[in-house]
Amino acid sequence: MNFECWLTGGLEQARALAAWLSLLESELIKRIGPHAEVSWYDSVIFSGGLSWQNRLNVFNLPFFIPSTSFFSNYSVSHMLLVSLDSKIRYLLL
């Protein structure tokens, strides 16, 4: 079993980074296989700033869409998880 982790930076190019995630996932699937994953941490927001969100929202949604999974802070509440579930279901319809 191999594991590779990349922590991407370049917050000043946040918009390009959102597009690059989609390319990264596609390339990983080609090279590694269908078990490849791209996870996004909620604190990087589309403006390029670093701000803990504790949820999926309009500020980090552009990074969620091309990702395989989403990682949020540990302080997320049950109500926020319910809200996140609703948003994800809406996106998948």
C-alpha positions in Angstrom: 0.0 0.0 0.0 1.4 3.4 -1.0 0.3 6.7 0.4 1.2 10.1 -1.0 0.1 13.4 0.5 0.6 16.8 -1.1 -0.1 20.0 0.8 -0.7 22.7 -1.8 0.0 26.3 -1.2 -0.2 29.3 -3.4 -3.1 31.0 -1.8 -2.7 34.0 -4.0 -3.6 31.8 -7.0 -6.7 30.3 -5.3 -8.9 30.4 -8.4 -6.3 28.5 -10.5 -5.9 26.1 -7.6 -9.6 25.2 -7.8 -9.2 24.3 -11.5 -5.9 22.4 -10.8 -7.6 20.1 -8.3 -9.8 18.7 -11.0 -6.8 18.0 -13.2 -4.9 16.5 -10.2 -7.8 14.1 -9.5 -8.0 13.0 -13.1 -4.3 12.4 -13.3 -4.2 10.5 -10.0 -6.9 8.2 -11.2 -5.0 7.5 -14.4 -1.7 6.8 -12.7 -2.8 5.3 -9.4 -6.3 3.9 -10.0 -9.9 4.5 -8.9 -8.9 4.5 -5.2 -7.0 7.8 -5.7 -8.5 10.7 -3.6 -8.1 14.5 -3.5 -9.2 15.9 -0.1 -9.9 19.5 0.5 -9.5 21.3 3.9 -12.2 23.9 4.5 -9.9 26.7 5.7 -8.6 27.8 2.2 -11.3 30.1 0.7 -11.8 31.3 -2.9 -10.6 34.8 -2.2 -7.2 33.2 -1.4 -7.4 33.8 2.3 -7.0 31.3 5.1 -10.0 31.3 7.3 -11.5 28.3 9.2 -15.1 27.8 8.0 -16.2 24.8 10.0 -18.6 24.0 7.1 -19.1 23.9 3.4 -20.1 27.3 2.1 -19.8 29.6 -0.8 -16.2 30.5 0.2 -14.8 27.0 -0.1 -17.4 25.4 -2.5 -15.2 25.9 -5.6 -12.6 23.6 -4.0 -15.1 21.0 -2.8 -16.6 20.4 -6.2 -13.5 19.0 -7.9 -12.4 17.1 -4.8 -13.1 13.5 -3.8 -13.6 14.4 -0.1 -13.8 17.3 2.2 -12.0 17.9 5.6 -13.4 20.3 8.1 -12.3 21.5 11.5 -13.0 19.3 14.5 -15.2 22.0 16.1 -18.0 21.3 13.6 -21.5 21.0 15.3 -24.2 18.5 14.6 -26.4 21.2 13.0 -23.6 22.3 10.6 -23.2 18.6 9.6 -27.0 18.4 8.9 -26.7 21.6 6.8 -23.7 20.2 4.9 -25.5 17.0 4.1 -28.4 19.1 2.6 -26.0 21.1 0.5 -24.2 18.0 -0.8 -27.4 16.3 -1.7 -28.5 19.4 -3.6 -25.3 19.5 -5.5 -25.6 15.8 -6.5 -29.1 16.2 -7.9 
